[in-house]
Amino acid sequence: MAVIIEAAGSKDFFGRSSGQAQGQLVGVYVRPEHRGTELIGALVGAALDWAWSLEEPRLDRVRLYVHERNQRARAAYLKLGFAPTGAGMPAQDDPLLREVELAIARP
């Protein structure tokens, strides 16, 4: 897992302008034998602790994208405090690429 830092006003990898300083979790993967444990919470918790500790830029939120059909991952993120934003990455030509955005605000 990695956290990409996006400064306010910068363009994200979709070419959209970010109105706020934010982080984005990418490459989140837990091996199958560790799924259903508390490992995802520990990993995401460590990433969020690091993101919130940054002074420049001070992040307002951290977001991630999850495939719309990946209910297990989505449920795990919701349990950790992430919420749907209504944004996403609709790939009209390829249903395998349809992703929804979830975000968590700075505590």
N, C-alpha and C positions, 0 to 999 in steps of 0.2 A: 504494500500500500504506500502511496505517496500523497502529499498534499501540495497542490499547485496553488501558488499565491497569485491573485488577480487584483491589481490596483484599481481603484475607482477610475472609471473612464477608459480603462484598457479594453481591448477586444479579446474575447475568449476564443477557444479553438473552433467555435461555430461561426465566428465573425461578428457576434453580437457584442455591443458595448455594455460593459458592466457599470451600473450606476452606483456601486458601492464597493468598498474593499471587501474581498471575500476569499475564502479558500475553497478548493475543490478536491475532494477525496477521489483518487483514481487508482485503478489496479487493486481493488480490494479483493482478496482471495483467501479463503480458509480451506485447507485440505479436507476432503470428505470425512476422514476419520476424526476431525476436530469440530465438525459442524454440530450444532446443538449443545455445545459447551458454552462457557462464558468467554471463550477466547476472542470472539468478535468484539465483545464489549470492552475487553482490555485493550485490544488493538486500536479501535476507534477512539476510546477514551484517551489513550496516549497521544494520538494524532490531534485530538481536540485540545488537550492540555497544551501541546506545543503551539497550535494555531492561536489560542487565546493569549499565550504569553508574548506574542510578537508585539513590539511597540511601534514598528514602522514597516509596513502599514498596519495600523490597528484594524483587525478584521471585525466586520459586523456580523458575518455569518459564514458558515461552511456548508457547501452543497455537495451533492453527488447525483449521479444518474444511475438508474436501475432499470433493467428491461421490464416492460410492462407485464410480462408473463412470469417473472421470477418472484413469485409470491413469498417464498421462504426468505429471500434476502430482503425484500421489501418489509416483511413483518419484523425482521431483526432490526432494521434501521428505525422503524416506527417505535419499537420497544426502547431504543436508545435515545429517543427524543426528536428524531427527524420528523418533518411533516411535509406533505405534498405542497408544492408551490403553485401548481396549475401549469407550469411551464414544462417543456419536454423537448424531445428531439424526434418529431414524427418523420419517419422515413416512409413516405407514401409509396415508394416503389418496392420497398423491402420490409416486410413485417418483422423480419429478424432484427431490425435495427431500431425498433420503436422503444424509446426510453422515456421515463418520467423523471422529473427533477424532484428531489427531496432536499430540504435544508433545515439547519438548526441555527438559531440565533445565539449570539454571544449571551452568556448568562448574566 
